Amino acid sequence: MKIALIGPAYPLRGGIAHFTALLARALQTRGHRVRIFSFTRMYPGLLFPGKTQYDTSQETLPVESVATLDSINPFSWRRTGAIVSAWNPDAVIFKYWMPFFAPAYACVARQIRKRCNARIIFLCHNILPHERHTGMAFLTRAGLGTADHFIVMSDAVQAQLLSFFPQASFARVPHPVYEFFTITTTKEAARTQLGLGEGRIVLFFGYVRKYKGLSVLLDAFALARTRMPMKLIVAGEIYGDKAEYEDKIAAHHLQEDVQLLDQYIANEQVGLYYAASDVVALPYLSATQSGIVQVCYQFNKPVIATDVGGLPEVVEDGRTGFVVPAGDAHAFADALVRFYAENRERDFSQQIEQIKERYSWAHLVESIEKLLRERANGTGA
């Protein structure tokens, strides 16, 4: 089949762009012809809280793409619809993760419907954003209402989808493991390279936003630190007030034990931080699913997560990590201490190695193919 992907791709940065590239490769491996239609502008500068939207890493994930879509320029929406339609694809997959893009996607999808017979699939990382704003439900309904089928990657997203569209044709498939990053060094060498020294090291990785619960983690870490020595690395660009976290670190007297980087971690350095750490902390206050877990599983790295959204679906309590109540600093501290006291790193890592095949890209591609076959045969999900 000819399949068009509409979503961010290199040189745009971040997990969604990586996902687009890896999905394109997986589809091509199955013999499909794929074209990616990316953004000329994804976020307006005033609405983007980070330092840059572009990947400045030395190691990148380049894919062939056509940058046609400006998220706030309606003329580009119609033009993108015309360009995609001219290729005459069998299916068009929109990468959807927030209602901000719903007007653009809806316009592109309507243009495609007018010009060709492509099936429209929305691959949904989220249905509603973690930070809610007025009008989000209206935009979501308008944007997603243009789809023939949906792909969701957690029960939480499935529930949100069905709350808007009870009769939706969809497939539920787990978020695949990222297969781009690599670890090429030992834990000891990684720690030496990062200047971390020896001891117990916990990693918080990725963009720092309110819903990810770093404030709770700092409280938990302070409690755990009174019971056994350990260090915490916060490796990710902070979206919001950095002083909030600096003040909490100072209040808990953790300046020697917490490294707050506040920077986007270049692709070639990701493996270093995972290699250097013992366990990854996901103290999220809300979630659908998390690409961070899939990076952890690529590296067989144990996870301590909260019981929100789809996290308990992939972090198996007592097998691949621990799952604790969201917002409970004492419970998270207990899990950190238990992880080290029971020496669970090796056991959890081995369990991850055994189960992670279920998170393959082949499963996602097969689900897409099945959706399209069922619809062509007159059946639905």
C-alpha positions as CSV (number, residue, x, y, z in Angstrom):
1,M,0.0,0.0,0.0
2,K,0.9,3.6,-0.4
3,I,0.8,5.2,3.1
4,A,1.2,8.9,3.9
5,L,2.3,9.9,7.4
6,I,1.4,13.4,8.5
7,G,3.4,14.5,11.6
8,P,6.7,15.9,12.8
9,A,9.9,14.4,11.5
10,Y,13.6,15.4,11.5
11,P,14.9,18.1,11.7
12,L,12.2,18.6,14.3
13,R,13.2,17.1,17.7
14,G,11.6,14.9,20.3
15,G,9.9,11.6,20.8
16,I,7.0,12.2,18.4
17,A,9.4,13.0,15.6
18,H,11.4,9.8,16.4
19,F,8.2,7.8,16.4
20,T,7.3,9.1,13.0
21,A,10.6,8.0,11.6
22,L,10.5,4.6,13.2
23,L,7.0,4.0,12.1
24,A,7.9,4.9,8.5
25,R,10.8,2.4,8.6
26,A,8.6,-0.3,10.0
27,L,6.0,0.2,7.3
28,Q,8.7,0.1,4.6
29,T,10.1,-3.1,6.1
30,R,6.6,-4.6,5.4
31,G,6.8,-3.6,1.8
32,H,4.6,-0.4,2.0
33,R,5.5,2.8,0.1
34,V,5.7,5.6,2.6
35,R,5.9,9.4,2.4
36,I,6.1,11.7,5.3
37,F,4.6,15.1,5.2
38,S,6.0,17.2,8.1
39,F,5.8,20.7,9.4
40,T,7.3,23.9,8.2
41,R,6.3,25.3,11.6
42,M,5.0,23.1,14.3
43,Y,4.5,25.6,17.2
44,P,4.5,29.4,17.0
45,G,7.4,30.8,19.0
46,L,5.0,32.4,21.6
47,L,3.4,29.0,22.4
48,F,6.6,27.0,22.6
49,P,8.1,26.9,26.1
50,G,11.5,25.3,25.1
51,K,14.7,26.6,23.7
52,T,14.4,25.2,20.2
53,Q,12.1,22.9,18.2
54,Y,14.9,21.5,16.1
55,D,17.2,18.6,16.7
56,T,20.8,19.8,17.1
57,S,22.2,16.4,18.1
58,Q,25.2,14.9,16.3
59,E,23.4,11.6,15.9
60,T,20.0,12.1,14.3
61,L,17.2,10.1,12.9
62,P,16.9,11.6,9.4
63,V,14.1,10.4,7.1
64,E,13.0,11.6,3.7
65,S,10.1,14.0,4.3
66,V,8.3,16.9,2.7
67,A,7.8,19.9,5.0
68,T,4.4,21.4,3.9
69,L,2.3,22.0,7.0
70,D,2.2,25.2,9.1
71,S,0.1,24.7,12.2
72,I,-1.3,28.2,12.1
73,N,-1.5,29.0,8.4
74,P,-4.8,27.8,6.9
75,F,-3.4,28.2,3.3
76,S,-0.8,25.6,4.1
77,W,-3.5,23.2,5.3
78,R,-5.3,23.3,2.0
79,R,-2.0,23.1,0.1
80,T,-0.9,20.0,2.2
81,G,-4.2,18.3,1.5
82,A,-3.7,18.9,-2.2
83,I,-0.1,17.7,-2.2
84,V,-0.9,14.5,-0.2
85,S,-3.9,13.8,-2.5
86,A,-1.8,14.2,-5.6
87,W,0.3,11.2,-4.5
88,N,-3.0,9.2,-4.3
89,P,-2.2,7.2,-1.1
90,D,-4.3,4.2,0.0
91,A,-4.1,5.4,3.6
92,V,-3.1,8.6,5.5
93,I,-2.0,8.4,9.1
94,F,-2.1,11.5,11.2
95,K,0.2,11.6,14.3
96,Y,-2.1,13.2,16.9
97,W,-1.2,14.2,20.4
98,M,-2.9,17.5,21.2
99,P,-6.0,19.5,20.1
100,F,-3.9,22.4,19.0
101,F,-3.3,20.6,15.8
102,A,-7.0,19.6,15.3
103,P,-8.0,22.5,13.0
104,A,-5.0,21.9,10.7
105,Y,-5.5,18.1,10.6
106,A,-9.2,18.4,10.0
107,C,-8.7,20.7,7.1
108,V,-6.1,18.5,5.5
109,A,-8.2,15.4,6.0
110,R,-11.2,17.1,4.4
111,Q,-9.1,18.1,1.4
112,I,-7.9,14.5,1.0
113,R,-11.5,13.2,1.1
114,K,-12.5,15.5,-1.7
115,R,-9.6,14.4,-3.9
116,C,-8.9,10.7,-3.4
117,N,-10.2,7.6,-1.7
118,A,-7.6,7.2,1.0
119,R,-8.6,5.9,4.4
120,I,-7.9,8.3,7.2
121,I,-6.3,7.0,10.4
122,F,-5.5,9.0,13.5
123,L,-2.7,7.5,15.6
124,C,-3.4,9.0,19.0
125,H,-0.7,9.5,21.6
126,N,-3.3,11.4,23.6
127,I,-6.9,12.5,23.0
128,L,-6.9,15.3,25.5
129,P,-3.7,17.1,26.7
130,H,-2.4,16.8,30.2
131,E,-2.9,20.5,30.8
132,R,-6.5,21.2,30.0
133,H,-7.7,24.5,28.5
134,T,-11.1,25.9,27.4
135,G,-12.2,24.6,24.0
136,M,-10.1,21.5,24.0
137,A,-13.1,19.2,23.8
138,F,-14.6,21.1,20.9
139,L,-11.3,21.0,19.0
140,T,-10.9,17.3,19.7
141,R,-14.3,16.4,18.4
142,A,-13.9,18.5,15.3
143,G,-10.4,17.2,14.5
144,L,-10.9,13.5,15.3
145,G,-14.3,13.5,13.6
146,T,-12.6,13.4,10.2
147,A,-11.1,9.9,10.8
148,D,-12.2,6.6,9.5
149,H,-10.1,4.6,12.1
150,F,-8.0,5.2,15.2
151,I,-4.9,3.6,16.7
152,V,-4.6,4.0,20.5
153,M,-1.8,2.8,22.7
154,S,-3.3,2.5,26.2
155,D,-6.6,1.8,27.9
156,A,-6.7,5.4,29.1
157,V,-6.5,6.8,25.6
158,Q,-9.1,4.2,24.4
159,A,-11.5,5.4,27.1
160,Q,-11.0,9.0,26.1
161,L,-11.6,8.2,22.4
162,L,-14.8,6.3,23.2
163,S,-16.1,9.1,25.3
164,F,-16.1,11.2,22.2
165,F,-16.9,8.6,19.6
166,P,-18.5,5.5,21.1
167,Q,-18.8,3.7,17.7
168,A,-15.2,4.4,16.7
169,S,-13.3,1.9,14.6
170,F,-10.0,1.5,16.4
171,A,-7.1,-0.8,17.2
172,R,-5.5,-0.9,20.6
173,V,-1.8,-1.7,20.4
174,P,1.0,-1.0,22.9
175,H,3.5,1.9,22.3
176,P,6.5,0.2,20.6
177,V,10.0,0.2,22.1
178,Y,12.2,3.0,20.7
179,E,15.0,1.4,18.7
180,F,17.0,4.4,17.9
181,F,19.1,5.1,21.0
182,T,22.1,2.9,21.9
183,I,24.2,2.1,24.9
184,T,27.8,1.5,23.9
185,T,29.5,1.7,27.3
186,T,29.4,0.1,30.7
187,K,27.7,1.7,33.7
188,E,31.1,2.5,35.3
189,A,32.4,4.1,32.1
190,A,29.2,6.1,31.6
191,R,29.4,7.4,35.1
192,T,33.0,8.4,34.6
193,Q,32.2,10.2,31.4
194,L,29.3,12.1,33.0
195,G,31.3,12.9,36.2
196,L,28.9,11.1,38.5
197,G,31.1,8.8,40.5
198,E,29.9,5.7,42.3
199,G,26.8,4.8,44.3
200,R,23.1,4.5,43.8
201,I,21.8,6.7,40.9
202,V,18.1,7.3,40.1
203,L,17.2,8.9,36.7
204,F,14.3,11.3,35.9
205,F,14.4,11.7,32.1
206,G,12.6,13.9,29.6
207,Y,10.9,17.2,29.4
208,V,10.0,18.5,32.9
209,R,6.3,19.6,33.0
210,K,4.0,19.9,36.0
211,Y,2.0,16.7,35.3
212,K,5.2,14.7,35.4
213,G,5.5,15.1,39.1
214,L,9.1,16.1,39.6
215,S,8.1,18.1,42.7
216,V,6.7,14.9,44.3
217,L,9.8,13.0,43.3
218,L,12.0,15.5,45.1
219,D,10.0,15.1,48.3
220,A,10.2,11.3,47.9
221,F,13.9,11.4,47.2
222,A,14.5,13.5,50.3
223,L,12.7,10.9,52.4
224,A,14.5,8.0,50.8
225,R,17.9,9.8,51.2
226,T,17.5,9.8,55.0
227,R,17.3,5.9,54.8
228,M,20.2,5.2,52.4
229,P,22.6,7.3,50.3
230,M,21.6,7.8,46.6
231,K,21.7,10.4,43.9
232,L,19.2,11.8,41.5
233,I,19.8,13.0,38.0
234,V,17.1,15.2,36.4
235,A,18.0,15.1,32.7
236,G,15.5,17.2,30.7
237,E,14.6,20.7,29.6
238,I,12.3,22.4,32.2
239,Y,9.0,23.8,30.8
240,G,8.0,26.2,33.5
241,D,9.5,27.7,36.6
242,K,12.9,26.2,37.3
243,A,13.1,28.1,40.6
244,E,10.3,25.9,42.0
245,Y,12.5,22.8,41.8
246,E,15.7,24.7,42.9
247,D,13.9,26.0,46.0
248,K,12.7,22.5,46.9
249,I,16.2,21.0,46.4
250,A,17.5,23.7,48.7
251,A,14.8,23.3,51.3
252,H,15.6,19.6,51.5
253,H,19.4,20.3,51.5
254,L,19.9,18.1,48.4
255,Q,22.3,20.3,46.5
256,E,25.0,17.6,46.7
257,D,22.7,14.8,45.7
258,V,20.5,16.1,42.9
259,Q,21.8,17.2,39.5
260,L,19.2,19.4,37.8
261,L,20.4,19.7,34.2
262,D,17.6,21.7,32.5
263,Q,18.6,20.8,29.0
264,Y,17.4,18.7,26.1
265,I,19.6,15.6,26.0
266,A,21.2,15.1,22.7
267,N,20.5,11.8,21.0
268,E,24.1,10.6,21.3
269,Q,24.0,11.2,25.1
270,V,20.7,9.5,25.9
271,G,22.3,6.1,26.2
272,L,25.0,7.5,28.6
273,Y,22.4,8.6,31.1
274,Y,20.5,5.3,31.0
275,A,23.7,3.3,31.2
276,A,24.8,5.4,34.2
277,S,21.5,4.9,36.2
278,D,20.1,2.0,38.1
279,V,16.4,2.8,37.8
280,V,14.2,5.4,36.1
281,A,11.6,7.3,38.1
282,L,8.3,8.3,36.5
283,P,6.3,10.1,39.3
284,Y,3.6,11.3,36.9
285,L,0.5,12.9,38.3
286,S,-1.4,12.2,35.1
287,A,-0.5,10.2,32.0
288,T,-1.9,8.3,29.0
289,Q,1.2,6.3,28.1
290,S,4.9,7.3,28.2
291,G,7.5,7.0,25.6
292,I,10.1,7.2,28.4
293,V,9.0,3.7,29.5
294,Q,9.7,2.4,26.0
295,V,13.2,3.9,26.1
296,C,13.7,2.2,29.4
297,Y,12.7,-1.1,28.0
298,Q,15.0,-0.7,25.0
299,F,17.8,-0.6,27.5
300,N,16.2,-3.2,29.9
301,K,16.2,-0.5,32.6
302,P,13.8,-0.9,35.6
303,V,11.1,1.7,36.3
304,I,9.4,3.1,39.4
305,A,6.1,4.6,38.2
306,T,2.8,5.9,39.4
307,D,-0.6,4.2,38.8
308,V,-1.9,6.8,36.4
309,G,-3.1,6.3,32.8
310,G,-1.5,3.5,30.9
311,L,1.7,3.3,33.0
312,P,0.5,0.3,35.1
313,E,-0.2,-1.5,31.8
314,V,3.4,-1.6,30.8
315,V,5.3,-1.3,34.1
316,E,4.5,-4.6,35.8
317,D,4.6,-4.2,39.5
318,G,7.1,-6.5,41.1
319,R,8.3,-7.8,37.7
320,T,9.7,-4.9,35.6
321,G,9.6,-2.3,38.3
322,F,7.3,-0.9,41.0
323,V,4.0,1.0,40.7
324,V,2.9,3.3,43.5
325,P,0.0,5.7,44.1
326,A,0.3,9.0,42.3
327,G,1.2,12.0,44.4
328,D,2.3,9.9,47.4
329,A,5.9,10.9,48.2
330,H,6.1,8.4,51.1
331,A,5.1,5.5,48.8
332,F,7.5,6.5,46.1
333,A,10.3,6.8,48.7
334,D,9.5,3.3,50.0
335,A,9.7,2.0,46.5
336,L,13.1,3.6,45.9
337,V,14.5,2.1,49.2
338,R,12.9,-1.3,48.5
339,F,14.5,-1.4,45.0
340,Y,18.0,-1.0,46.4
341,A,17.5,-3.0,49.6
342,E,16.2,-6.0,47.7
343,N,18.8,-5.6,44.9
344,R,16.1,-5.8,42.2
345,E,18.0,-4.2,39.3
346,R,19.2,-7.4,37.7
347,D,16.0,-9.3,38.2
348,F,13.8,-6.5,36.8
349,S,16.2,-6.1,33.8
350,Q,16.0,-9.8,33.0
351,Q,12.2,-9.7,33.1
352,I,12.1,-6.7,30.8
353,E,14.2,-8.6,28.3
354,Q,11.7,-11.4,28.3
355,I,8.6,-9.4,27.7
356,K,9.6,-6.5,25.5
357,E,9.0,-8.3,22.2
358,R,5.3,-7.6,22.8
359,Y,6.2,-3.9,22.2
360,S,7.6,-4.4,18.7
361,W,6.9,-2.1,15.7
362,A,5.7,-5.1,13.8
363,H,2.7,-5.4,16.1
364,L,1.8,-1.8,15.3
365,V,2.1,-2.2,11.6
366,E,0.1,-5.4,11.7
367,S,-2.7,-3.6,13.5
368,I,-2.8,-0.8,10.9
369,E,-3.0,-3.4,8.1
370,K,-5.7,-5.3,9.9
371,L,-7.8,-2.2,10.4
372,L,-7.6,-1.4,6.7
373,R,-8.3,-4.9,5.6
374,E,-11.4,-5.2,7.9
375,R,-12.8,-2.0,6.6
376,A,-12.2,-3.0,3.0
377,N,-14.1,-6.3,3.7
378,G,-17.0,-4.5,5.2
379,T,-16.2,-5.2,8.9
380,G,-15.2,-2.9,11.7
381,A,-13.5,-2.8,15.1
